[in-house]
Amino acid sequence: MSRMEMWTTRGICTPDEWFDPRKAHERAGRVLYPQRRIIVTLVRRPWAGREILEQIWFVARVSIFPTIMLSIPYTVLIVFVLNILLVEIGAGDLSVPARGWPR
């Protein structure tokens, strides 16, 4: 096999066959066929709806508490950093945590 030949699924082809526009639909079909199989498999019966809902509920249940626990420190950090930034630019009176709630 010379450097100008290339292996394909149908054997060896020459450079003239690499970019043959008449065979473009074949190459596109070889690329798109696995995607078509995946989509058909996803929508074909039997669809495990109950299983999917159970997995969604499990992921939500085990991740909501850590998410809330991690969001509290980040929120506090952002409030303090924003307060410092507002004081630095002279807009500290716009920051509610700096002076308490309005009376």
N, C-alpha and C positions, 0 to 999 in steps of 0.2 A: 504494500500500500504506500503510495507516495504521499508527500506532505499536502498535496492539493486534493486528496480524497478524504472523505469524512464518513464515519460510521453513522448510520441512522437505524431506525427500527426495522427498516426494510432492507438493510444491507449497506453496501458502500455506494456513495453517490459522488458525483463530480462537482466542481464549483458551479457549473452551469445549472445543476439541479438544486443547489442550495437555495437559490432565490427565484425559483420558478414560480411566477405569479399564478399559473394554472393549478399549482398544488398548494396554494396558500390556504384554501378552505380545509385541506387535509391537516395541515399543521395547526390551524386554529381549532379544528375538531379534536386533535390529540391533546390540546391544552385545556379546552373547555369540557371535555367529556367527564373527567373526574369531578369537576365542580357540579356538573349536572347530576351526577350520581349522588353527591352529598345532599343537594337540595331535595331530590326525590326521596331520599332516605329520611330526611328530617320531617317531611310532611306526610309520609305514608303511614297508614294505620298498622298496628295499634299504637296510639300515641299515649305515652305514660304521663298523663296530666296530673294524676294524684302524686306520683313520684316526684315530678318537677316541683309541685307546690310544697311537698314535704321538704325537699332540699332547699328551696328558697326560704322557707320558714326557719330551717335549721341555721342557715348562714346568717339570716337577720338576727336570730335569737342569740347566737354566740358572738356576734360582732357589735351589737348595739351598745352594750355596757362598756367594753374597752374604748369604743369610739367616744362615748360621752366622757369617760374618765380622762382621756387624752385631750379632749377639746377644752376642758375647763382651764388647765394651766396655760394653754396657748391663748385662750381668750384673755385671761388676766395679763399675760405678757404683752399682748397687742395693745390692750388698754393703757398700760403704763408707758409703753414706748410711744404710743400716739400722744399721750399726755405730755411727755417730755418734748416731743417734736413740736406740738402746738405752743408750749411755753417758749421754746427756742425761737420760733418765728413771730412771737408776739401775739399769739391768738390764744393764750392760756385761759382767757375768760370764756371761751367757747367750750372748754373741756369741763363737762359735768363732774367727773371724778376728782378734779383738782379742787373744786370749791364745795362739793356736796350738791344735794338736790336743790332746785330753786324753791324759794319760800314765798 
